[in-house]
Amino acid sequence: MKSLRCLVFVFVLAPGLLPAADGVRDLVAQKIAADYPALEAIYKDLHAHPELSFMESRTAALLAQELRTLGYAVTEKVGNTGVVAVLQNGPGPTVMIRGDMDALPMAEKTGLPYASTAAVKNLAGQDSPAMHSCAHDMHVTGLIGTARVLASLQDRWSGTLVLIGQPAEEIGAGATAMLHDGLFARFPHPDYVVALHVGEDAAGTVRYVPGPTYANVDSVDILVRGVGGHGARPQSTRDPVVLASQIVLALQTIVSRELKPGTPAVVTIGAINGGTKHNIIPDQVKLQLTLRSYDDAVADHLVASIRRICENLARAADVPADLLPVVTLAETRTPVTVNDPALTQRLAGVFRTWLAPERVLAGEAATYGEDFSQYARTARKVPACIFWVGGNDPAVIDAAQRSGSLVPSNHSPFFAPLPEPTLKTGITALTAAALDLLAKR
């Protein structure tokens, strides 16, 4: 069955793969090699100057200037700090490529010579450390590199290219902000949307997942209330610390006992805070949760079960009715990201043509969240695909495997992607995808 699929796949894609056979692949490689020193300098500059969600002014200005210099029609401040660049090049489809721009509020511990030491402002105006520990600096640089290559090869493709620098992916709000600001109305509406994400795989590899690839993400806050008092007289209190502990344990039964075995879902308590002193029973404890799933009905079930468990455990603990736990769901759910299967398989074939086949790997769905999902959920249901590009030094991976230690991954303060070959691989893959989707017929 596998061999049959491969034969059909090559037959269907052969016309779209012709550009790789007529010398364009060498031209792309030469262009990337010539631009690489400048691109690496841009990457290191972005890495050393991270900015948090909806605060990406410097990054957006740099991206806008680079794209404007190449001849793209650039619009800034779309969806707050977003950048949209359009290059029209004759008749044909419209391909949109996204690069997200924001960093994370954490201190870097990589020891790199270009490591971030930044103290930046967050949306609340507070000082915060910042680090590109999810490689969005790679994404922006890759977008610039792809823009350069495609601008230099306009005789090899026909259609419209739309490049976007998206803010606030880390808080799941940037894609929605750009869409609400007219991304699909003020600018050419895409026929395809493509993006990459750099991850913990070996540098130089590409991994793809048809269908669901990232999960629904819900954030839940639980305020567990009680009646405080002296730690020596627990009988005169309704202890929210004990109740919160019972809730934490009980929530772990939702996935194991309420969902059909094999249903992907995660209920994680990421924070628990309460109390001030050894001998004081507080009157409240706060819990913060993240929920992950691949189905909206499952996501709704998780939330409903959390509400039920919290309320009934509190009643069992004789908490007064006016002090039952308060369960608050974040207003915006980051929805499941579903890669269009046909588009994803098409691009996987393209990548195998442009890169060594052993570097292009089928992957598995992850329970990360990605607001890239929003671009495929509008009325016209645009086919979309996001793929992974490995960023870790293979030597680091080998050493970790030998020692049994963990490989630094996204959101780790030690995550340090190799600029080369990661950037070259990402730019090659994005360029190959665009040239195939915009191929002259």
Phi, psi and omega in degrees: 000318180298316182294326178296316179301319182296319180296315179295320184298314181295322180297317182291322188270350187308315180300319182288343182265000182303323181304327181291340184264351184252026174100351183293330180299319178293322178297318179296314180300319180294319180295316179296317179298318181293323182277346192302315180304318179291321180293319178297323178295320177297314180302312182294325176296314178297320181297321181282348183231063181288153177226145184277174186304132182062016176238020191274042186297313182294315180299314181297320180295319178297313180298314181300317180295317179300315184287324178295321179298330181279355179100005176285148172278113191249134174239128180257168176059041173268119185066046180087270183249013183288155179238135175234127180234131184238133174232109179266131188218059176087187182288155178139182182288171176249125179246127177252133177240128182255140168230125180269154196243342193274155178256185182245150181278075181209157181273136180280141180229024183285333186076009179295149178296339178251024180297151178285134169239021190291141165243112188240172176265141171264184184297334179276001181082011182269150175287140182209146168290164179210147180207143173275067182274003173242013170068024177293338173296323174296320183296316180295315179296319177298324177296318178296315179299318178295319178300320180295314183296312184292327176294330181275352184238037185293344176282352184256359180211162181217133181142206182233132178251127177240119179250135180233134168263110187263132175276167160055036173294325185295340176250012174066026187239345189289316180298315179298319179298318180291320178295317179295336179269013172093024182305317182268001181247319182279340185235165180307131182286128185286149168267338177215147173233130185228146175206162171238162172222126178280134183222198191274358177296172180296137180303136179098357179258159175232135179233139183227154180221111173288147179080206180303126182235328172234160191263162161303143175231122172241138174251131185233134172249134177238123173259106179270117184252157179203200176241113184281172179173195182284137179297340179278348182232064182298335181294342180264010181235173165236098196286111180286341178291314177296316180298316179298322179295319177295321179296316180304314181291318183294327180296336180287350178273350183298308182290318186282336186234350181248340180256150177301134180308134181095352178287121181289124177195151179223134170237108182241130173268111185268341181207143173220123185222130178183149176089161182226341187205159184304317191251023176241124171275118186284172178258001176200154175224139181249133176243144174234129186236152166238137180241139180228141179197170178245009184218134183297324179295321177294318179301315179295323178297317180302314182295315180298321180293321177299315179300315182296314182296314181299312183296315187282329173293323177295318177297320179295332178273006178063033173287134179305148185301329181276004179237021177296155182303147176254117181254120183241124179263134177305144185299324186246124172270133169280111189281163180302137176267120181245111175288127176303120186300316182294316179297318182296315179294324177298312181292326177300320176295322177297315181298323180293333177284323184272330181245165174300132184306327181290347178271353182250112192238141171286135182247188178238153178300144179243157180266019168294165173248151183209121179281003167307333179306329186296331184291337180263001185252009177281178188302325184272359173049062183296131173300131184225152177210128170241133182234163182261140170243125180294145182232348186278145175298123179305328179294323177293320179296315179299316180296321179294319179295321179293324183269350183078014180269170181273144175277130177304135183227182181307140180074007173270141177293351180256003182290118185224082180300145175286125177302317177241125019260012186302309181299315181298320179295314181297316180294319178299315182294315179296319179296315179299318179298314181295317181296325178289314183290333181254018184299139175292134183254000000 
